[in-house]
Amino acid sequence: MAKNSTKVMNRTKIQGFDIFLLIFFIFMLVITLYPFLNVLAISLNDSLDTVRNINFIIPRKFTWQNYVYVFEENNIIEPFVISVARTLVGTVVSMVCTSMLAYVLSRKDFYFNKLFTILFVLTMYVSGGLIPEYLLIKRTLNLGNNFLVYIIPGMIWVYNVILVRSYIEGLPMALQEAAKIDGANDAYIWARIVVPLCKPVNATVALFYAVGQWNSFMDTYLYAPKLQTLQYKLYAIMQQATQKIDPHSAQATTGRTVTPISVRMAVTIIATVPILIVYPFLQKYFVGGMTLGAVKD
Amino acid sequence: MAAKKQKEVHVKQKFSLQLMWKQRYLLLMSVPFLIWLIIFKYIPLWGWTMAFQEVKPATFSLPFFEREFVGFDNFITAFNDRLFDQTMINTIGISFLGIVLGTLSSIVFAVLLNELTFIRFKKITQTVSYLPHFVSWVIIASIAKNFFNDGGVIDTMFNKSFKLMSTNSPQIWLVIVLIDIWKEMGWNAIIYLSAIAGIDTGLYEAAKVDGANRFQRIWHITLPGIKPTAVVLTIMSIGSVLSVGMERQMLLSVPVVQEHTMVLSWFSYERGIGRNNYGLGTAIGMFQSLVGVVLLLIANKFASLIGESKLI
């Protein structure tokens, strides 16, 4: 009874602060979402109308024209396909490698366990840096403008290996041991017993890799400007805009009224939408992964 | 039985071909990755030797010992470079601004969000808050330019020309840091929120009984509760003071402001690849890494001196 009354008392006392918090966080929501909505609105608005005033979140003159233009005239299909391809292939390859390696490193009875673990973890703290990596990939291995440059160099993130490994270590050993008694070899145990049990952590890690692949820009910039991804395409469009190309050049060639800013916003949305689609999964698994990562190694 | 046997085995193992054969699948499942690791992580480390050599595109393919060794010449050239001082100032300035404002804003965000009593709204807010974290820097740059460029949304809103992204002064640091905070604050707050969730609720109950008001509870319980996390994260970030990423800097600058957005990693790329002086670029990168390690060790020592647990 007494407890109850203090609670009520507290609540009446602090109402002002609660309202302040509510207003504060509504403001935060607006700040976070407004730029996205603004970009979306511009991409769906008539180009010439946008030039008048770009500060709006509901299209004033709705049109698909910008998207039509981007797909028909701006060669966006190829970057899109490359982005999708690297995301799919890269994620699958990375997942298989990460899971395999994590399983081996979880096996305390493996003769090289300690040595391999140290060698991998060490690379989280020291790296050769940009120039040696660039020279290795571009000069020594000659992977410039080769699709493999999107897959192989960043194939394994040691952080992810540690995540999966700690998850495997937390699994009950009974199943693995039972399989071993039945004569199963280590590869079989990994594929048939460990991998199916790792679904939650695999989902987290796969999303890490997928988002990393989709968002990756520097590797295209450094190594493969001919294999343009969507991110690079957007960058190239931004560069054009800063070089002050005649805003009406598009009009001249196609008869369509499309300005660079509308094109840029349409491409921005195309590059963002896949992230939005996986976002519900992202926020479910990533936050879990973030706290998993807090587990001390 | 099998488990017991295995335990015995990994207590005392001696190298033997028999053991290797027994663990052949484990070897098969790890050695390829070890090779990958050596190629992509350890060979670039060996590449640090280029910092002490004169390496240009023409001499890169020469065998190691046939390249000209120049001692510390590359480092001296780097330190005497006309851009070096400004680059260091930019790197440190933007780093510290980012660490201070970034940490403070994440903590404030987490503490206030924790105080929010409307549970449903709290969840929505948190979910939305880390959306920008998953969006690439290219997209963020495109959105930011739409907002801050001359004639962008902000200019239109206030009907004034702020030149936020095209003023060639340290003001651009603040603009970049604020964009970074906009992108990462919600995400960085997660770790503080989980630290707050780990605080014993009994403390709050006891404080309530003792008559502490809400602000006193925040000040005396919540903030001390997240202090260890904040210290650890700050130490880690001090270690990376010099390693401001090139991607963000490059994407958020227009050529006019490059004087104030150039940071060490970018400078290393610019001199190493842009000017084709591989040795010089490597030296700059190596300087950046080594200073980072030293700073981390100092910060770690400092943390143990002020009574926080050591990080490494």
Interface residues (C-beta under 8 A of the other chain):
Chain A: T6 N10 K13 I14 F17 D18 L21 L22 F24 F25 M28 L29 I31 T32 L33 P35 F36 N38 V39 I42 N53 I54 N55 C97 M100 L101 Y103 V104 L105 R107 K108 D109 F110 Y111 F112 F116 L119 F120 T123 Y125 V126 S127 G128 G129 L130 I131 P132 E133 Y134 L135 L136 R139 T140 L141 I152 P153 M155 I156 M173 E177 K180 I181 N185 D186 A187 W190 V211 W214 N215 S216 F217 M218 L222 Q231 Y232 L234 Y235 M238 T242 I261 R264 M265 V267 T268 A271 T272 I275 Y279 L282 Q283 F286 V287 M290 T291 A294
Chain B: A2 A3 Q6 V9 H10 Q13 F15 L19 M20 Q23 Y25 L26 L27 L28 M29 S30 F33 L34 W36 L37 I39 F40 K41 Y42 I43 P44 L45 W46 G47 W48 M50 F60 S61 F109 L112 L113 E115 L116 T117 F118 F121 K122 I124 T125 T127 V128 S129 Y130 L131 P132 F134 V135 S136 W137 V138 I139 A141 S142 I143 A144 K145 N146 F147 G151 G152 V153 T156 M157 W182 G186 I190 I191 S194 K208 N213 R214 M246 E247 L251 V254 P255 S265 S268 Y269 G272 I273 Y278 G281 T282 G285 M286 Q288 S289 V293
